[in-house]
């Protein structure tokens, strides 16, 4: 059966965080990767998509992706991936390399200081998420504590991912909601992110992940056409499900394995393979 499970992660924390219970820590991520390798054929992302297109995937094929470009992808996720001899693709928003901060992390830092519950944090993030880009960033910066530890990858860490055999993909420059921007600005942001990463990687980038990734809400067909014009062959959404031979290669589905325990994680992976969209 020519189906591909594509997992999406954002961060791997050093230890569990009560404010961010859905994010795996190193121990949980290690258990998940051990199960994934045992029960699935885990492939490099670009190879998996080629085999999907040729209808030549092995049984229970899977691949791993990370979005945004957090430093813990290199410091915590990479050692686990190497331990299990697994490959992943990392989609990086280039505006935040080398000391930048995403708006949601400003809000999370505020929530931690204000002792908000996870539910209150989620409500605040949702309240701000779809504001116009400048308004959202200004509101998040106003909430942020005066000083915060850097969270995002450095150029050197991106290069360390490449040296370890990981793949790099584009994720725009500033991680905007593409559908909320004029077309010219959306195109420029996608192009800039691609160019910055190609300077770092010294190779053409052909893979892209849409920020937030919900079709019809966060991006639409205009942006799919932009990817094609800019030379991307593969695009990833956040629509839950598995990819199959009829999938649009510029709008491939992915899903996040939220489950904290091993059995439910495995059952979720197996259940997702019955979803065809």
C-alpha positions as CSV (number, residue, x, y, z in Angstrom):
1,X,0.0,0.0,0.0
2,X,1.7,3.2,-1.2
3,X,1.2,5.4,1.9
4,X,3.6,7.7,3.7
5,X,3.2,8.9,7.3
6,X,4.9,12.3,7.8
7,X,5.4,13.4,11.3
8,X,5.8,17.0,12.3
9,X,7.6,18.3,15.3
10,X,8.6,21.8,16.4
11,X,10.7,21.4,19.6
12,X,12.3,18.8,21.8
13,X,12.7,20.1,25.3
14,X,15.4,19.1,27.8
15,X,12.7,18.1,30.4
16,X,8.9,18.1,30.6
17,X,7.3,21.6,30.7
18,X,3.9,21.9,32.5
19,X,3.1,25.0,30.5
20,X,3.7,23.2,27.2
21,X,2.5,19.7,27.8
22,X,2.2,18.8,24.2
23,X,5.9,19.3,23.5
24,X,8.1,16.2,23.9
25,X,11.1,16.2,26.1
26,X,14.2,14.3,25.2
27,X,13.1,11.1,27.0
28,X,9.7,11.1,25.3
29,X,11.2,11.9,21.9
30,X,13.7,9.1,22.4
31,X,11.0,6.6,23.2
32,X,9.0,7.8,20.2
33,X,11.9,7.4,17.8
34,X,12.7,3.9,19.1
35,X,9.1,2.9,18.4
36,X,9.0,4.6,15.1
37,X,12.2,2.7,13.9
38,X,10.9,-0.6,15.2
39,X,7.5,-0.6,13.5
40,X,8.1,1.7,10.5
41,X,10.5,2.1,7.6
42,X,11.8,5.6,8.3
43,X,13.2,7.3,5.2
44,X,14.9,10.6,4.5
45,X,12.1,13.0,3.4
46,X,13.3,13.7,-0.1
47,X,13.7,10.0,-0.8
48,X,10.3,9.2,0.7
49,X,8.6,11.7,-1.6
50,X,10.4,10.3,-4.7
51,X,9.3,6.8,-3.8
52,X,5.8,8.1,-3.1
53,X,5.7,9.7,-6.6
54,X,6.9,6.4,-8.2
55,X,4.5,4.3,-6.1
56,X,7.4,2.4,-4.7
57,X,7.3,3.0,-1.0
58,X,8.1,0.2,1.4
59,X,5.3,-1.0,3.8
60,X,4.7,1.3,6.7
61,X,6.9,4.1,5.3
62,X,7.4,7.2,7.4
63,X,9.5,10.3,7.6
64,X,10.2,13.1,10.2
65,X,10.0,16.8,9.9
66,X,10.6,19.8,12.2
67,X,9.2,23.3,11.7
68,X,10.4,26.8,12.6
69,X,14.1,26.4,13.5
70,X,14.5,26.0,17.2
71,X,18.0,25.5,18.6
72,X,16.8,22.4,20.6
73,X,16.4,20.7,17.2
74,X,20.2,20.7,17.1
75,X,21.0,20.3,20.8
76,X,18.3,17.8,21.8
77,X,16.6,16.3,18.8
78,X,19.7,15.7,16.7
79,X,21.5,13.4,19.2
80,X,18.4,11.2,19.5
81,X,18.0,11.0,15.7
82,X,21.7,10.0,15.4
83,X,21.4,7.5,18.2
84,X,18.6,5.7,16.2
85,X,20.2,6.4,12.9
86,X,17.2,8.3,11.6
87,X,17.0,11.2,9.2
88,X,14.7,14.3,9.4
89,X,14.1,17.5,7.5
90,X,14.2,20.9,9.2
91,X,12.1,23.7,7.9
92,X,13.5,27.0,9.1
93,X,12.1,30.6,9.2
94,X,15.2,32.5,8.6
95,X,14.4,35.9,10.2
96,X,14.9,34.3,13.6
97,X,18.3,32.7,13.1
98,X,21.2,33.9,15.3
99,X,19.2,35.4,18.2
100,X,15.8,36.2,16.8
101,X,12.6,35.5,18.7
102,X,9.2,34.3,17.3
103,X,6.1,36.2,18.5
104,X,4.6,33.1,20.2
105,X,7.7,32.6,22.3
106,X,7.3,36.2,23.6
107,X,3.8,35.3,24.6
108,X,4.9,32.0,26.2
109,X,7.6,33.9,28.2
110,X,4.8,36.3,29.4
111,X,2.6,33.4,30.3
112,X,5.3,31.8,32.3
113,X,6.0,35.0,34.2
114,X,2.3,35.6,34.8
115,X,1.7,32.0,35.8
116,X,-1.0,31.4,33.3
117,X,-2.3,27.9,32.8
118,X,-1.8,26.0,29.5
119,X,-5.5,26.7,28.7
120,X,-5.1,30.4,29.3
121,X,-1.9,30.4,27.2
122,X,-3.6,28.7,24.3
123,X,-6.5,31.2,24.4
124,X,-4.0,34.1,24.4
125,X,-2.0,32.6,21.5
126,X,-5.2,32.1,19.5
127,X,-6.4,35.6,20.3
128,X,-3.2,37.1,18.7
129,X,-2.4,34.5,16.0
130,X,-4.5,36.0,13.1
131,X,-3.9,39.7,13.8
132,X,-2.1,41.6,11.1
133,X,1.6,40.7,11.1
134,X,2.9,44.0,12.5
135,X,0.1,44.3,15.0
136,X,0.6,40.8,16.3
137,X,4.4,41.2,16.7
138,X,3.9,44.5,18.5
139,X,1.4,43.0,20.9
140,X,3.6,40.0,21.6
141,X,6.7,42.2,22.2
142,X,4.7,44.4,24.6
143,X,3.9,41.3,26.7
144,X,7.4,39.8,26.6
145,X,9.8,40.0,29.7
146,X,12.7,42.3,29.4
147,X,15.3,39.5,28.8
148,X,15.0,36.0,27.4
149,X,17.4,33.3,26.6
150,X,17.8,32.8,22.8
151,X,15.7,29.9,21.5
152,X,16.4,29.7,17.7
153,X,19.1,28.0,15.7
154,X,22.3,29.7,14.7
155,X,23.9,29.5,11.3
156,X,26.5,27.1,12.8
157,X,23.8,24.8,14.2
158,X,22.1,24.7,10.8
159,X,25.4,23.6,9.3
160,X,25.8,21.0,12.0
161,X,22.4,19.5,11.0
162,X,23.6,19.3,7.4
163,X,26.9,17.8,8.4
164,X,24.9,15.1,10.3
165,X,23.0,14.2,7.1
166,X,19.8,16.0,7.9
167,X,17.8,17.8,5.2
168,X,16.9,21.5,5.2
169,X,13.8,23.1,3.8
170,X,12.3,26.6,3.6
171,X,9.6,28.0,5.9
172,X,9.4,31.6,4.7
173,X,11.6,34.4,6.2
174,X,9.4,35.9,8.9
175,X,6.8,33.1,9.3
176,X,3.7,35.2,8.4
177,X,0.2,34.0,7.7
178,X,0.6,34.0,4.0
179,X,-3.1,34.4,3.2
180,X,-3.2,37.6,5.2
181,X,-0.5,39.3,3.1
182,X,-0.6,41.0,-0.3
183,X,0.6,38.6,-2.9
184,X,3.8,40.6,-3.6
185,X,4.8,40.6,0.0
186,X,4.1,36.9,0.4
187,X,6.2,36.0,-2.6
188,X,9.0,38.2,-1.4
189,X,9.0,36.6,2.1
190,X,9.0,33.1,0.6
191,X,11.8,34.0,-1.8
192,X,13.9,35.7,0.9
193,X,13.7,32.6,3.2
194,X,14.8,30.4,0.4
195,X,17.7,32.6,-0.6
196,X,19.0,32.9,3.0
197,X,19.0,29.2,3.5
198,X,20.6,28.5,0.1
199,X,23.4,30.8,1.1
200,X,23.9,28.7,4.2
201,X,23.5,25.3,2.6
202,X,25.2,26.1,-0.7
203,X,22.6,24.0,-2.5
204,X,19.2,24.7,-4.1
205,X,16.2,24.2,-1.8
206,X,13.3,22.3,-3.2
207,X,11.2,21.6,-0.1
208,X,8.9,24.1,1.7
209,X,6.5,23.9,4.7
210,X,3.7,26.5,4.9
211,X,3.7,28.5,8.1
212,X,0.8,27.2,10.3
213,X,-0.2,25.2,7.3
214,X,-4.0,25.0,7.1
215,X,-5.2,25.3,3.5
216,X,-7.9,27.9,3.0
217,X,-6.9,29.6,6.3
218,X,-3.1,30.1,6.4
219,X,-2.4,29.7,2.6
220,X,-4.3,29.0,-0.6
221,X,-3.8,28.1,-4.2
222,X,-2.0,31.4,-4.9
223,X,0.8,30.4,-2.6
224,X,1.0,26.9,-4.1
225,X,1.6,28.5,-7.5
226,X,4.3,30.8,-5.9
227,X,6.2,27.7,-4.7
228,X,6.1,26.3,-8.2
229,X,7.4,29.5,-9.6
230,X,10.2,29.7,-7.1
231,X,11.4,26.2,-7.9
232,X,10.0,24.1,-5.1
233,X,9.0,20.6,-5.9
234,X,7.6,19.6,-2.5
235,X,5.3,21.4,-0.1
236,X,4.0,20.4,3.3
237,X,0.7,21.5,5.0
238,X,-0.5,20.6,8.5
239,X,-3.6,18.8,7.4
240,X,-3.7,15.6,9.4
241,X,-3.4,12.3,7.5
242,X,-1.0,10.3,5.4
243,X,0.3,11.0,1.9
244,X,-0.6,8.6,-0.9
245,X,-0.2,8.3,-4.7
246,X,-3.0,10.9,-5.3
247,X,-1.6,13.5,-3.0
248,X,-0.6,16.9,-4.3
249,X,3.2,17.0,-3.8
250,X,3.0,20.7,-3.1
251,X,0.4,20.2,-0.3
252,X,1.4,17.0,1.5
253,X,-0.4,16.2,4.8
254,X,1.5,15.8,8.1
255,X,0.4,15.2,11.6
256,X,1.8,15.8,15.1
257,X,2.1,12.9,17.5
258,X,0.8,14.5,20.7
259,X,0.3,11.3,22.7
260,X,2.6,11.2,25.7
261,X,2.7,7.4,26.3
262,X,4.2,4.9,23.9
263,X,1.2,2.7,23.2
264,X,-1.1,5.6,22.3
265,X,1.7,7.1,20.2
266,X,2.0,3.9,18.2
267,X,-1.8,3.4,17.9
268,X,-2.0,7.0,16.6
269,X,0.6,6.3,13.9
270,X,-1.2,3.2,12.8
271,X,-4.6,4.8,12.9
272,X,-3.5,7.7,10.8
273,X,-2.6,5.4,7.9
274,X,-6.3,4.8,7.4
275,X,-6.8,8.5,6.7
276,X,-6.6,9.4,3.0
277,X,-6.7,13.2,3.2
